Amino acid sequence: MTERELRFMQAAVDLARKGMNKGVGGPFGCVIVKGDTIVGTGCNSVASSNDPTAHAEVVAIRDACKNLQTFQLTDCEIYTSCEPCPMCMGAIYWARPKKVYFGATRHDAAAAGFDDSLIYTELTAPIHDRIIECVNLGREDAVTVFDEWNDKPDKITY
């Protein structure tokens, strides 16, 4: 790793510690970098915001997209203090950064009480075998909205 990369990772770790010590949320921090500039920051704020999606990466992605006025982070790098959970990885793939750096692993997080193994298992289980019941309902009507989208001349594709 270069000095530059280590500096941005340290910024993510510092955010994790700061947010944790202020009681904002769990020990997770994230910075998003474009070139040599931090364009988005976030620390876990699940507990303080009563928002289960307020993980550091999601908060930082929202901040960077707002600051850059875009919904794509194609020229950016993400530095996060811990390997992203499945939800955050989904958000990261939607944001399309060019690279993700992470500090601690998901196994380190599990050892600290942040175990996402159930979610990893559930995502690969057949729908009918999942713990939370998932029911396909009203598909015929719902699919018509996709047909309308496909015919929409002024859509913004992503």
Residue pairs with C-beta under 8 A, 6 or more apart in sequence:
1 9
4 36
5 79
5 101
8 31
8 33
8 38
8 77
8 79
8 101
9 79
9 81
9 101
9 103
11 29
11 31
11 38
11 41
11 79
12 29
12 30
12 31
12 56
12 79
12 80
12 81
12 103
13 29
13 81
13 103
14 29
15 29
15 30
15 31
15 41
15 42
15 43
15 56
15 81
16 27
16 28
16 29
16 43
16 44
16 56
16 81
16 82
17 27
17 29
18 29
18 43
19 25
19 26
19 27
19 28
19 29
19 43
19 44
19 45
19 56
20 26
20 27
20 43
20 44
23 47
23 48
24 43
24 44
24 45
24 47
24 48
25 43
25 44
25 45
25 46
25 47
25 48
25 49
25 54
26 44
26 46
26 47
26 114
27 44
27 81
27 82
27 112
28 43
28 44
28 55
28 56
28 57
28 80
28 81
28 82
29 41
29 42
29 43
29 44
29 56
29 80
29 81
30 40
30 41
30 42
30 43
30 56
30 57
30 59
30 60
30 78
30 79
30 80
30 81
31 38
31 40
31 41
31 60
31 78
31 79
32 38
32 39
32 40
32 41
32 60
32 61
32 63
32 64
32 73
32 76
32 77
32 78
32 79
32 97
33 39
33 76
33 77
33 78
33 79
34 64
34 68
34 73
34 75
34 76
34 77
35 75
39 63
39 64
39 67
39 68
39 76
40 60
40 61
40 62
40 63
40 64
40 65
40 66
40 67
40 68
40 76
41 59
41 60
41 63
42 55
42 56
42 57
42 58
42 59
42 60
42 61
42 62
42 63
43 56
43 59
44 54
44 55
44 56
44 59
45 51
45 54
45 59
46 52
46 54
46 55
53 87
55 84
55 85
55 87
55 88
56 80
56 81
56 88
57 78
57 80
57 84
57 88
57 91
57 92
58 87
58 88
58 91
60 78
60 80
61 73
61 78
61 91
61 92
61 95
64 73
64 76
64 95
65 71
65 73
65 95
71 95
71 158
72 95
72 96
72 158
73 95
73 96
73 97
74 96
74 97
74 98
75 98
76 95
76 97
76 98
77 97
77 98
77 99
77 100
77 101
78 92
78 97
78 99
78 100
78 101
79 101
79 102
80 88
80 100
80 101
80 102
80 103
81 102
81 103
81 104
82 102
82 103
82 104
82 105
82 106
82 108
82 109
82 114
83 102
83 104
83 105
83 106
83 109
84 92
84 100
84 102
85 106
85 116
85 119
86 116
86 119
86 120
86 123
87 119
92 100
106 116
109 115
109 116
110 116
110 117
118 131
122 130
122 131
122 132
127 134
127 136
149 155
